[in-house]
Amino acid sequence: MAIARQPRSFTDDIDQPLVRQGVIDLGTLRQIVRHERVLIAAIVIPCLVLAIVLLHLAVPKYAVRMVVTGVQSQSKTSGTLDDLSSIAGLDLPAAGNPQFQMFIGALRSPFAAQSVAADPDLLKAMFPREWSVSEGRWREPPGRPRRILRAVAKFLGWHITPWSPPGVARVFDYLKDQLKVVLDSKSGVVTMEIDSRYPEAAARILVTLNQAVDDRIRQRDLQRASSDVDYLTQRLGSVNEQEYRLALVTNLVQQEKQRMLASAPLPYVSDTLGKPLVSAEPVSPVPAAVLAAALIFGGLLGVGVATIKFRRR
């Protein structure tokens, strides 16, 4: 008498190891997912709901960008200085690439932070949660979660810096973390960008940084050129040798041209190409990325739970 053959169950199919020699058995994994799709969906859906709630609660950040470029060599103007420099064959320096590179490096410097921190209104716009309009003073942001986290961190041995009103150090950390400086190697144009919840404040920060660093380099060069002019003028009065006097005159012309350029009411090192521009759409959070991350995380978590459940049967 022939004995009827019993059909294989799903439990029999997964008796084989899920991972063989470091390779996942996709067939077994597919069967687990198909058999436990309800459990996996029950885990994925709450993850998606949580992501949607976070998207509604998150404060959007906007990208504020300002494009600057190095000031090119000044065009010739009529005058004795230009005539003398042409005769001497000099290519008198204006604000060239080395100075513009210095400008870029100084955007995150302590001096730049000092320039921003010197504006009280700008500090209030940068740290609005720490400024009390009703009291007219700085105060630590309220909130029980913050106090709980600080207490836990202190218990674990982490060094917690006591709160203090925003100053140069806070602005310096802000610029180091938030300011992006992107150089286009082909055109030499630099894009300064800050992603902020307060785009108006970010735009003011970019303008302030550009003006402050440009003026600082201008004043440095103006002071040096004026000092050199005074020295060269004194030396000319006491030198009679013709070749020596010619060398002094040549240097004097160069320094006078440098002082003239630094004294002009024009951009010295960095010239802005328009006003700061705020992005039309928020750059953070990105709904597609958040939902995709929630879907992937929920799916992996669901598959993991389903696999553990069946392995325990």
C-alpha positions in Angstrom: 0.0 0.0 0.0 1.4 3.4 -1.0 1.8 5.9 1.8 0.7 9.4 1.1 3.5 11.9 1.2 2.9 14.8 3.6 3.5 18.3 2.2 6.5 20.2 3.6 5.6 23.1 5.9 7.3 26.4 6.1 8.9 25.5 9.4 10.6 22.6 7.6 12.0 24.9 4.9 13.7 27.2 7.4 15.5 24.4 9.2 18.5 25.2 7.0 20.8 28.0 8.3 19.8 31.4 7.1 23.5 32.4 6.7 25.9 30.0 5.0 29.6 30.8 4.8 28.9 34.5 5.3 26.2 34.5 2.5 22.5 35.1 3.3 20.1 32.5 1.9 17.7 34.8 0.1 15.2 32.0 -0.5 14.8 31.3 3.2 14.7 35.0 3.9 12.0 35.6 1.3 9.9 32.9 2.9 10.2 34.4 6.3 9.2 37.8 5.0 6.2 36.3 3.2 5.1 34.3 6.2 5.5 37.2 8.7 4.5 40.1 6.5 1.8 41.1 9.0 4.4 41.3 11.8 6.8 43.3 9.6 4.1 45.7 8.6 3.2 46.2 12.2 6.8 47.4 12.9 7.2 49.4 9.7 4.0 51.4 10.0 4.8 52.8 13.5 8.3 53.8 12.2 6.7 55.7 9.3 4.2 57.4 11.6 7.0 58.4 13.9 8.9 59.8 11.0 5.9 61.8 9.8 5.4 63.2 13.3 9.0 64.3 13.5 8.7 66.0 10.1 5.8 68.0 11.4 7.6 68.9 14.6 11.0 69.7 13.0 11.8 73.4 12.4 12.8 73.8 8.7 16.3 75.1 7.8 16.9 77.2 4.8 20.1 77.6 2.8 21.4 81.2 2.7 24.1 81.7 0.1 26.2 84.6 -0.9 28.7 84.5 -3.8 31.9 86.5 -3.6 34.9 86.9 -5.9 38.4 88.3 -5.5 38.8 91.9 -6.6 40.8 91.9 -9.9 43.7 94.2 -10.7 42.5 97.7 -10.9 42.3 99.3 -14.3 44.8 102.1 -15.1 43.8 105.6 -14.2 45.5 108.8 -15.4 48.0 110.3 -13.1 51.7 110.5 -12.2 51.8 107.2 -10.3 50.5 105.2 -13.3 52.9 106.9 -15.7 55.9 106.3 -13.4 54.9 102.7 -12.8 54.6 102.1 -16.6 58.0 103.6 -17.2 59.5 101.4 -14.5 57.8 98.3 -15.9 56.1 97.5 -12.6 53.0 95.4 -12.3 51.7 97.0 -9.1 49.8 94.6 -6.9 46.2 95.2 -6.0 44.1 92.7 -4.2 45.3 89.5 -5.9 44.7 85.8 -5.3 47.0 85.5 -2.3 45.0 88.1 -0.4 41.7 86.5 -1.5 43.0 83.2 -0.2 43.8 84.9 3.1 40.2 86.3 3.1 38.8 82.8 2.7 40.9 81.4 5.5 39.9 84.3 7.8 36.2 83.8 7.5 36.3 81.2 10.3 39.0 83.0 12.3 38.6 84.5 15.9 38.6 87.9 14.3 35.6 87.1 12.2 33.8 85.8 15.3 34.7 89.0 17.1 33.2 91.0 14.3 29.9 89.1 14.5 29.8 89.1 18.3 30.3 92.9 18.4 26.8 93.3 17.0 24.2 92.8 19.8 21.3 92.7 17.5 23.0 90.0 15.4 23.7 87.9 18.6 20.0 88.1 19.5 19.0 86.9 16.1 21.5 84.1 16.2 20.5 82.8 19.7 16.8 83.8 20.0 16.0 81.2 22.6 18.6 82.6 25.0 17.4 86.2 24.8 14.4 87.3 27.0 12.6 90.2 25.4 10.4 90.7 28.4 13.4 90.8 30.8 15.8 92.5 28.4 18.7 90.1 29.2 20.3 86.8 28.4 19.2 83.8 30.3 19.6 80.0 30.0 17.0 78.4 27.8 14.3 76.8 29.9 13.4 73.2 29.5 13.2 70.1 31.7 14.7 67.7 29.1 17.8 69.9 28.8 18.3 69.8 32.6 17.8 66.0 32.7 20.3 65.4 29.9 22.8 67.7 31.7 22.3 65.8 34.9 22.7 62.4 33.2 25.9 63.6 31.4 27.3 64.9 34.6 26.6 61.6 36.4 28.4 59.7 33.6 31.5 61.8 34.1 31.2 64.1 31.1 32.5 67.6 31.6 29.6 70.1 31.3 30.5 73.7 30.7 28.2 76.0 32.7 25.9 78.2 30.6 27.1 81.7 29.8 25.7 84.4 27.5 26.6 84.1 23.9 30.0 85.6 23.1 33.0 85.3 20.8 33.6 81.7 21.7 30.0 80.7 20.9 30.1 82.6 17.6 33.5 81.0 16.7 32.0 77.5 17.3 28.9 78.5 15.3 31.0 79.6 12.3 33.2 76.5 12.5 30.2 74.2 12.4 27.7 76.1 10.2 29.6 78.2 7.7 30.4 76.4 4.4 32.9 77.9 2.0 32.8 76.3 -1.4 35.4 77.4 -4.0 34.8 76.9 -7.7 38.3 76.0 -9.0 37.5 77.0 -12.6 36.1 80.5 -12.0 37.6 81.3 -8.7 34.2 82.3 -7.3 33.5 81.4 -3.7 30.0 80.5 -2.3 29.5 81.2 1.4 26.5 79.2 2.8 24.8 78.9 6.2 21.8 76.5 6.7 19.7 78.2 9.4 16.3 78.2 10.9 16.5 82.0 10.8 17.5 83.0 7.2 17.4 86.7 7.8 20.0 86.4 10.6 22.1 84.1 8.5 22.1 86.6 5.6 23.2 89.4 8.0 26.0 87.1 9.3 27.4 86.6 5.8 27.3 90.3 5.0 29.0 91.1 8.3 31.7 88.5 7.7 32.5 89.7 4.2 32.7 93.4 5.2 34.6 92.8 8.4 37.3 90.6 6.9 37.7 92.8 3.8 38.0 95.9 6.0 40.6 94.2 8.3 42.9 93.3 5.4 42.4 96.8 3.9 43.4 98.5 7.2 46.4 96.2 7.5 47.7 97.0 4.0 46.9 100.7 4.4 48.9 100.9 7.7 51.8 99.1 6.2 51.8 101.2 3.0 51.6 104.4 5.0 54.5 103.4 7.2 56.6 102.4 4.1 55.8 105.7 2.4 57.0 107.7 5.4 60.2 105.7 5.6 61.0 106.0 1.9 60.2 109.7 1.9 62.7 110.3 4.7 65.4 108.2 3.0 65.0 110.1 -0.3 65.9 113.3 1.6 69.2 111.9 2.7 70.3 109.9 -0.3 72.3 111.4 -3.2 73.4 108.3 -5.2 71.4 108.2 -8.4 70.8 104.4 -8.6 69.8 104.2 -4.9 67.4 107.1 -5.3 65.8 105.4 -8.4 65.3 102.2 -6.3 63.7 104.3 -3.5 61.4 106.1 -6.0 60.4 102.8 -7.5 59.4 101.4 -4.2 57.8 104.7 -3.2 55.6 104.6 -6.3 54.5 101.0 -5.5 53.6 101.9 -1.9 51.7 105.0 -2.9 49.7 102.9 -5.4 49.0 100.4 -2.7 47.9 103.1 -0.3 45.7 104.7 -2.9 43.9 101.4 -3.6 43.4 100.7 0.1 42.0 104.2 0.6 39.4 103.9 -2.1 35.8 103.4 -1.0 35.4 100.2 -3.0 35.6 96.5 -2.2 39.3 95.8 -1.5 39.8 92.0 -1.5 36.3 90.5 -1.8 33.5 91.7 -4.0 30.0 90.4 -3.6 28.0 89.2 -6.6 24.6 90.2 -5.5 22.8 90.0 -2.1 22.5 86.8 0.0 19.9 84.5 -1.5 17.6 82.3 0.6 16.6 79.0 -0.9 12.9 78.7 -1.9 12.5 75.3 -0.2 13.9 74.1 3.1 17.1 72.1 2.9 16.4 70.3 6.2 14.7 68.1 7.0 14.3 66.3 3.6 10.9 64.4 3.7 12.0 61.8 1.1 15.2 61.0 3.0 13.5 60.8 6.4 10.6 58.6 5.1 13.1 56.3 3.2 15.2 56.0 6.3 12.2 55.1 8.4 11.0 52.6 5.9 14.5 50.9 5.7 15.0 50.9 9.4 11.5 49.6 10.1 11.9 46.9 7.4 15.2 45.7 8.7 13.9 45.7 12.3 10.8 43.8 11.2 12.8 41.2 9.3 15.1 40.8 12.3 12.2 40.3 14.7 10.5 37.9 12.3 13.7 35.8 11.9 14.3 35.6 15.7 10.6 34.6 16.2 10.8 31.7 13.7 14.2 30.5 15.0 12.7 30.1 18.4 10.0 27.8 17.2 
